[in-house]
């Protein structure tokens, strides 16, 4: 998600060409003892090669199934920006999602991912988790099929039995395609397996302890690692936290409330200015958005490539710029154009969120990976009566956009592989101190989740940023940056929440 925000702003990496001698081109694994079946993985030596713009890249091997390491292996793609100064070790970075490419995040936007202070002391390492991007990846549909899956308009009215049947049929077809094109990997892309991968990467990079910066979903991956390997925790920063014990329904409900709150904050700023497509109060503007979503549901707006803008695509276009307050002016332009009958900007935003290129191809497999990972990480209930009851609750708490964020269980209820276990708190008992960063009006990972995670983790320390936007490090203020940098570099843990 953080990567999506970076792309929305048109950011690109600006990196140093200096490759210090402190970053050797071959790794020295830690040599720690493991089970015999894991020895070939933990003893592998990484060989880095130049891949442009001052970056180096390589590929590691990991077990397909950590419960049966002899059953096969997968590839994990890595890229690093070598430390420009006195090197401490590696800092692994995950941008979120799930399904976000850490490889692209670091290679294309290293200055958005980390500041110069961290780049001086750490090799900044981006990696694509299992199922994602350049690693062994989930594969489902061809571009034209993906267009229909993401943008196709149901023929029946939202919430009716016929509408549910249409969405369910699409989900079943999508899951079958993912299974046929991905194979055995599809059952193994859950976060527990990915957390084991993280420990493997730590060891073969040569780090006794893991130093890690995880955004959004990356906080869940980091917390899972800490719970599985508390003795291997070095310095972990979890920014834009997810509460590991939250159910899929509550994730949707709380996010709907969060995005509605961010939408109101945008409108308060908008109506107070001069170039705003809305008039009157914030409440009146929210009523206008409600009406607009209803209109495009009944009368979609076509664009030149044949696609039509319905309420689901418009909601995506609204949500995308809400990740960062700096994108609010572009959101105003989008609303203005849709009010005038044009869907071009709205589709640009929706396509940006979905990783769709202007030529109709897709830049990555983020949608496939997002679905596959989430379907294995949560439990789902496809019963129409249960979904209707949940939809009513979500709409009551988020009256404008909640209606369009409901019925999400359909996509995974008929998935080829189901979640096993239960969502529980993660405590990471015995781990070194872990920093949890939360933004008070974060729409995607609401602040309460950061509070919950910091409380659950035995050694969690909350760092609050009082402001707008999704995630805070390197995009908020010097208080957050200095606190995170001092912790990662010097191990300094705040005595209390600095309330940035």
C-alpha positions in Angstrom: 0.0 0.0 0.0 2.8 2.3 0.8 4.2 1.5 -2.7 0.9 2.4 -4.3 1.0 5.8 -2.6 4.5 6.3 -3.8 3.5 5.5 -7.4 0.5 7.8 -7.1 2.9 10.7 -6.3 5.1 9.8 -9.3 8.1 9.3 -7.1 11.2 7.5 -8.3 14.5 6.5 -6.7 17.5 8.8 -6.7 20.4 6.7 -5.5 24.1 7.0 -5.0 26.4 5.4 -7.5 29.0 4.8 -4.8 29.4 1.1 -4.1 31.3 0.9 -0.8 33.7 -2.0 -0.1 31.7 -2.8 3.0 29.1 -4.5 0.8 30.8 -7.7 -0.6 29.4 -9.2 -3.8 29.1 -12.6 -2.1 27.3 -13.2 1.1 28.6 -15.1 4.2 25.8 -17.0 5.8 25.7 -17.1 9.6 26.4 -20.8 9.6 23.9 -21.5 12.4 22.6 -25.0 13.0 19.4 -26.0 11.4 17.5 -29.2 10.7 19.3 -31.3 8.1 16.6 -30.8 5.5 17.1 -27.0 5.8 20.9 -27.0 5.7 21.0 -26.6 1.9 18.9 -23.5 2.2 20.6 -21.9 5.2 24.1 -22.5 3.8 23.5 -21.0 0.3 25.8 -18.2 -0.7 24.2 -15.2 -2.4 26.0 -13.7 -5.4 25.1 -10.1 -6.1 25.3 -8.6 -9.5 24.9 -5.0 -10.8 21.4 -4.3 -11.9 21.6 -0.5 -12.7 21.1 2.7 -10.8 23.6 1.7 -8.1 21.6 -1.4 -7.2 22.7 -5.0 -6.9 20.3 -8.0 -7.2 20.3 -11.7 -6.6 18.0 -14.7 -6.2 17.7 -17.0 -3.1 16.1 -20.4 -2.8 13.5 -21.3 -0.1 11.5 -24.4 0.6 8.2 -24.5 -1.2 6.6 -25.9 2.0 8.4 -25.2 5.3 6.6 -28.2 6.9 8.1 -30.4 4.2 11.3 -28.8 3.0 12.2 -31.8 0.9 9.1 -31.3 -1.3 10.6 -28.7 -3.6 11.9 -25.1 -3.7 11.0 -21.6 -4.8 12.9 -18.5 -5.8 13.0 -15.3 -3.8 14.1 -12.2 -5.7 16.2 -9.6 -3.8 17.7 -6.2 -4.6 19.9 -4.0 -2.4 21.2 -0.5 -2.2 24.6 -0.9 -0.6 25.4 1.2 2.4 27.1 4.4 1.5 29.1 4.7 4.7 30.0 2.7 7.8 27.9 -0.4 7.3 25.9 -2.0 10.2 24.3 -4.8 8.2 21.2 -5.4 6.2 17.8 -3.7 6.6 15.1 -5.7 4.9 12.1 -3.6 3.7 8.5 -4.7 2.9 6.1 -2.1 1.4 2.8 -3.9 2.3 -0.1 -5.2 0.3 0.0 -8.1 0.7 1.3 -8.5 -2.8 3.5 -5.3 -2.9 6.9 -5.8 -4.5 9.7 -5.0 -2.1 12.1 -5.4 -5.0 10.5 -2.6 -7.0 9.9 -0.5 -3.8 13.7 -0.3 -3.1 14.9 -0.3 -6.7 12.6 2.4 -8.0 11.9 4.4 -4.8 14.6 3.8 -2.2 14.4 7.5 -1.1 10.7 7.0 -0.4 11.3 3.8 1.5 14.2 5.1 3.6 16.1 8.3 4.2 19.7 9.0 3.6 20.6 8.4 7.2 19.6 4.8 7.0 21.1 4.4 3.5 24.4 5.4 4.9 24.5 2.7 7.6 22.5 -0.2 6.1 22.4 -2.2 3.0 18.7 -1.5 2.1 17.4 -4.8 0.9 14.1 -5.2 -0.9 12.6 -8.6 -1.6 9.5 -10.0 -3.3 7.8 -12.4 -0.8 6.7 -15.8 -2.1 3.9 -15.4 -4.6 4.9 -11.9 -5.5 6.5 -10.3 -8.6 10.0 -11.6 -9.5 9.9 -14.4 -6.9 8.0 -17.6 -7.6 4.7 -15.9 -8.2 1.0 -16.5 -8.3 -0.3 -16.3 -11.8 -4.0 -16.3 -12.8 -5.4 -14.4 -15.7 -4.4 -12.8 -19.0 -4.8 -9.0 -19.2 -8.2 -9.0 -20.9 -9.5 -11.5 -18.4 -8.1 -9.4 -15.6 -9.9 -6.3 -16.9 -13.2 -8.2 -16.8 -12.5 -9.5 -13.3 -11.6 -6.1 -11.9 -13.8 -3.8 -14.0 -16.7 -5.9 -15.3 -20.1 -4.7 -14.2 -22.6 -7.2 -12.8 -26.0 -7.3 -14.4 -28.0 -7.7 -11.2 -28.6 -5.2 -8.4 -26.0 -5.1 -5.6 -26.8 -7.4 -2.7 -29.5 -9.5 -4.4 -29.2 -13.2 -4.7 -28.6 -12.9 -8.4 -25.8 -10.3 -7.8 -24.2 -12.6 -5.2 -24.4 -15.5 -7.7 -22.6 -13.4 -10.4 -19.8 -12.3 -8.0 -19.4 -15.9 -6.7 -19.2 -17.3 -10.2 -16.5 -14.8 -11.1 -14.6 -15.6 -7.9 -14.7 -19.4 -8.5 -13.4 -18.9 -12.1 -10.6 -16.7 -10.8 -9.6 -19.2 -8.1 -9.6 -22.0 -10.6 -7.4 -20.1 -13.0 -5.0 -19.2 -10.2 -4.8 -22.9 -9.2 -4.2 -24.1 -12.8 -1.6 -21.5 -13.6 0.3 -21.4 -10.2 0.3 -25.0 -9.2 1.4 -26.2 -5.7 2.7 -22.8 -4.7 -0.8 -21.4 -4.4 -1.3 -23.4 -1.2 1.9 -22.1 0.3 1.8 -18.3 0.1 0.5 -17.6 3.6 2.3 -15.2 5.9 3.6 -18.0 8.2 5.6 -19.4 5.3 6.7 -15.9 4.3 7.9 -15.3 7.9 10.1 -18.4 7.7 11.5 -17.1 4.4 12.3 -13.9 6.2 14.5 -15.8 8.7 16.2 -17.6 5.9 17.0 -14.3 4.2 18.4 -12.9 7.4 20.7 -15.9 7.8 22.1 -16.1 4.3 22.6 -12.3 4.2 24.9 -12.9 7.2 22.9 -11.1 9.9 22.7 -12.8 13.3 19.5 -10.7 14.0 16.9 -9.3 11.7 16.7 -5.6 11.1 13.5 -4.8 9.4 11.2 -2.0 8.2 7.7 -3.1 7.4 4.8 -1.0 6.1 1.1 -1.8 6.3 0.8 -5.6 5.7 4.5 -5.7 6.2 3.8 -5.1 9.9 1.9 -8.4 10.1 4.8 -10.2 8.3 7.3 -8.6 10.8 5.2 -9.4 13.8 4.7 -13.0 12.6 8.5 -13.3 12.3 9.0 -11.9 15.8 6.5 -14.3 17.2 8.1 -17.3 15.5 11.7 -16.2 16.0 11.8 -13.9 19.1 15.5 -14.7 19.7 16.4 -13.5 16.2 14.7 -10.1 16.5 17.2 -7.3 16.0 15.5 -3.9 15.4 12.1 -4.0 13.9 10.0 -1.1 12.9 6.3 -1.8 12.0 4.7 1.3 10.4 1.0 1.4 9.6 0.3 -1.6 11.8 -2.2 -4.4 11.3 -3.8 -6.0 14.4 -3.0 -9.7 13.9 -6.0 -10.8 15.9 -8.5 -8.9 13.8 -11.0 -10.9 11.7 -11.5 -10.3 8.0 -14.9 -8.7 8.7 -13.5 -6.3 11.3 -10.6 -5.4 8.9 -13.2 -4.4 6.3 -15.4 -2.6 8.8 -12.7 -0.6 10.4 -11.1 0.2 7.1 -14.4 1.5 5.8 -14.7 3.7 8.8 -11.1 4.8 8.3 -11.5 5.7 4.6 -14.7 7.5 5.4 -12.9 9.6 8.0 -10.1 10.4 5.6 -12.7 11.4 3.0 -14.3 13.8 5.4 -10.9 15.2 6.2 -10.3 15.8 2.5 -13.7 17.4 2.1 -13.1 19.7 5.1 -9.9 20.9 3.5 -11.5 21.1 0.0 -14.6 23.2 0.8 -12.4 25.6 2.8 -10.4 26.3 -0.4 -11.0 27.9 -3.8 -10.6 25.0 -6.3 -13.1 22.6 -4.9 -15.7 20.7 -6.9 -18.1 20.6 -3.9 -20.1 23.4 -2.3 -21.6 23.8 1.1 -20.7 21.8 4.2 -18.8 18.5 4.5 -22.1 16.7 5.2 -23.6 18.1 2.0 -20.5 17.1 0.0 -20.7 13.6 1.4 -24.3 13.5 0.2 -23.1 14.5 -3.3 -20.6 11.6 -3.3 -23.3 9.2 -2.2 -25.5 10.4 -5.1 -22.6 10.1 -7.5 -21.8 6.5 -6.6 -25.5 5.7 -7.1 -25.6 7.4 -10.4 -22.6 5.5 -11.9 -24.0 2.3 -10.6 -27.2 2.9 -12.7 -25.5 4.8 -15.6 -21.9 3.8 -16.0 -19.5 6.3 -17.7 -17.7 4.8 -20.7 -14.1 5.5 -21.7 -12.4 5.0 -25.1 -11.0 1.5 -24.4 -14.6 0.2 -23.9 -14.5 -0.1 -20.1 -17.3 1.5 -18.1 -17.0 3.3 -14.7 -19.3 1.8 -12.2 -19.4 2.3 -8.4 -16.7 -0.3 -7.6 -14.1 1.3 -9.9 -15.1 4.8 -8.8 -14.6 3.8 -5.1 -11.1 2.5 -5.9 -10.4 5.9 -7.6 -11.6 7.7 -4.5 -9.6 5.6 -2.1 -6.3 5.7 -4.0 -5.5 9.4 -3.4 -6.7 9.2 0.2 -3.6 7.2 1.2 -1.6 10.5 1.3 -3.0 14.0 1.9 -0.5 15.4 -0.7 -2.8 13.7 -3.3 -5.9 15.6 -2.3 -5.7 18.2 -5.1 -5.6 15.3 -7.7 -8.7 13.8 -6.0 -10.5 17.1 -6.5 -9.6 17.0 -10.2 -11.0 13.5 -10.4 -14.3 14.4 -8.8 -14.6 17.5 -11.1 -14.1 15.3 -14.2 -16.6 12.7 -13.2 -19.2 15.3 -12.3 -18.6 16.5 -15.9 -19.2 13.1 -17.3 -15.6 12.0 -17.9 -14.1 8.8 -16.4 -10.6 9.2 -17.7 -8.9 10.4 -14.5 -11.0 8.0 -12.4 -9.7 5.1 -14.5 -6.1 6.4 -14.2 -6.5 6.2 -10.4 -8.1 2.8 -10.4 -5.5 1.5 -12.9 -2.8 2.9 -10.7 -4.2 1.1 -7.7 -4.6 -2.2 -9.6 -1.2 -2.0 -11.4 -2.7 -1.7 -14.9 -0.6 0.0 -17.6 -2.0 2.4 -20.1 -1.7 -0.2 -22.9 -3.9 -2.7 -21.0 -1.1 -4.9 -19.6 -0.5 -5.3 -15.9 2.8 -4.2 -14.4 2.7 -6.8 -11.7 0.7 -9.6 -10.1 -0.3 -7.6 -7.1 -4.0 -8.4 -7.4 -3.4 -12.1 -7.8 -1.0 -12.2 -4.9 -3.2 -9.9 -2.7 -6.1 -12.3 -3.1 -4.1 -15.5 -2.7 -2.3 -14.4 0.5 -5.4 -13.0 2.1 -7.4 -16.1 1.3 -4.9 -18.2 3.3 -4.5 -15.7 6.1 -8.1 -15.2 7.2 -11.3 -17.3 7.5 -14.4 -16.4 5.4 -18.1 -17.0 5.5 -19.9 -17.1 2.2 -23.4 -17.5 3.6 -25.6 -14.7 2.0 -27.5 -14.1 5.2 -24.3 -13.6 7.2 -22.8 -11.3 4.5 -26.0 -9.2 4.4 -26.0 -8.7 8.2 -22.3 -7.7 8.0 -23.0 -5.4 5.1 -25.7 -3.6 7.1 -23.3 -3.1 10.0 -20.6 -1.7 7.7 -23.0 0.7 6.0 -24.3 1.9 9.3 -20.8 2.8 10.5 -19.6 4.1 7.1 -22.8 5.4 5.4 -21.2 6.7 2.2 -18.6 4.1 1.1 -19.5 1.1 3.4 -22.0 -0.2 1.0 -19.4 -0.7 -1.6 -16.8 -2.4 0.6 -19.2 -5.2 1.7 -19.6 -8.8 0.6 -15.8 -9.2 0.5 -16.1 -12.8 1.8 -17.3 -14.0 -1.6 -13.9 -13.8 -3.2 -12.2 -16.3 -0.7 -15.1 -18.4 0.5 -14.8 -20.7 -2.5 -11.0 -20.3 -2.9 -9.1 -23.6 -3.7 -7.3 -23.6 -0.4 -8.7 -22.4 2.9 -7.3 -20.8 6.0 -6.4 -23.3 8.8 -6.2 -22.1 12.4 -7.3 -18.9 13.9 -6.3 -15.2 14.0 -4.7 -14.6 17.4 -2.7 -12.0 19.1 1.1 -12.1 18.5 3.2 -11.5 21.6 6.8 -12.3 20.5 7.7 -13.2 24.1 11.4 -12.5 24.8 12.0 -10.4 21.7 14.1 -7.3 21.8 12.2 -4.0 21.8 10.0 -3.4 18.6 8.8 0.0 17.4 5.2 0.2 16.3 4.3 3.4 14.4 0.7 4.5 14.0 -0.9 7.6 12.3 -4.0 9.0 14.0 -6.1 9.3 10.8 -4.6 6.5 8.8 -7.4 5.3 6.5 -6.0 1.9 5.5 -4.5 0.8 8.8 -6.4 2.8 11.5 -4.6 4.0 14.5 -6.3 1.6 16.9 -4.5 -1.3 15.2 -1.1 0.2 16.0 -2.3 0.7 19.6 -3.4 -2.9 19.7 -0.3 -4.4 18.2 2.0 -2.3 20.5 0.1 -3.6 23.5 0.1 -7.2 22.3 3.8 -7.4 21.6 5.6 -8.1 24.9 8.3 -5.6 23.9 6.2 -3.2 21.7 6.7 0.6 21.9 4.1 2.8 20.2 5.2 5.9 18.2 2.3 8.1 17.3 2.1 10.5 14.4 -0.8 12.9 14.8 -1.8 13.5 11.2 -3.2 12.2 8.0 -2.2 9.5 5.5 -1.1 5.9 5.4 2.2 5.2 7.3 4.4 7.9 8.7 8.1 7.2 8.4 9.9 9.3 5.8 6.6 11.1 4.9 5.4 12.9 8.0 7.8 14.9 10.2 11.3 14.9 11.7 10.0 13.6 15.1 9.0 10.3 13.5 12.1 10.1 11.3 14.5 10.9 14.1 12.9 8.4 16.4 13.0 5.6 13.8 16.5 6.4 12.7 17.9 6.5 16.2 16.3 3.2 17.0 17.4 1.4 13.9 21.0 2.8 14.0 21.7 3.1 17.7 19.1 0.9 19.3 17.6 3.8 21.2 14.0 3.0 22.4 11.8 5.9 23.5 11.0 5.9 27.2 7.4 6.7 26.2 5.4 7.5 23.1 6.9 10.7 21.7 3.5 11.8 20.3 4.8 13.1 17.0 
